[in-house]
Amino acid sequence: MSKTIVFLGPPGAGKGTQSALLMERLSFIQISTGDLLREATKNQTPLGLQVKSYMNEGRLVPDELIVGLIEEKLEEFSQSNIIFDGFPRTLNQAKALDELLSEKGRVLNRVILFEINDEELIRRLSGRRVCQNCGAVYHVMYNSPREEGVCDKCGGTLIQRDDDREEVIRNRLSVYHSQTAPLIDYYREKLVSMDATSDKESIYNKIASVL
């Protein structure tokens, strides 16, 4: 039977890295709400047009539209192993996902919680620098360029993105904690915690072992 897992964790905790490993090694499909919203608006689907109207006005996309997009993907990948990344974000979304999986004859196998200290996460994210020209990513502590502020690959200027600034990160973390606390309680029986500061292979092996 196809497996279904949910990744919970703050931005920068390593969920994307582990999704990539599971996709490569265990044939998982990643369903990310951010990607879904971008894809739906780009493809101009009926749901996508509704989503676009909300996004153009700067309003939050309602849960029922997001759940509709999720349902389309579940039908498209009905036989696949699936990772939900960035969904659910709220208790209402978690309950809607349970109903949807039940309708599709699927079971939520595990919820993986990536745990990391806020200050460590801020160091990780605020230290990122991106090349304006080629998009190469560096880090002032862990992967610094040979010359400060200059891309090794193309000589372009390295910048700090607005969403990598400390005050923005702290706000995102505050929102994450307020939304996620109820989900941790809701998923308690299926929850497995990971130390997100461990190396990626150790984290992958632990995830693979609980699946």
Secondary structure, 3 states (H helix, E strand, C coil): CCCEEEEECCCCCCHHHHHHHHHHHHCEEEEEHHHHHHHHHHHCCHHHHHHHHHHHCCCCCCHHHHHHHHHHHHHHCCCCEEEEECCCCCHHHHHHHHHHHHHCCCCCCEEEEEECCHHHHHHHHHCEEEECCCCCEEECCCECCCECCECCCCCCEEECCHHHCHHHHHHHHHHHHHHHHHHHHHCHHHEEEEECCCCHHHHHHHHHHHC
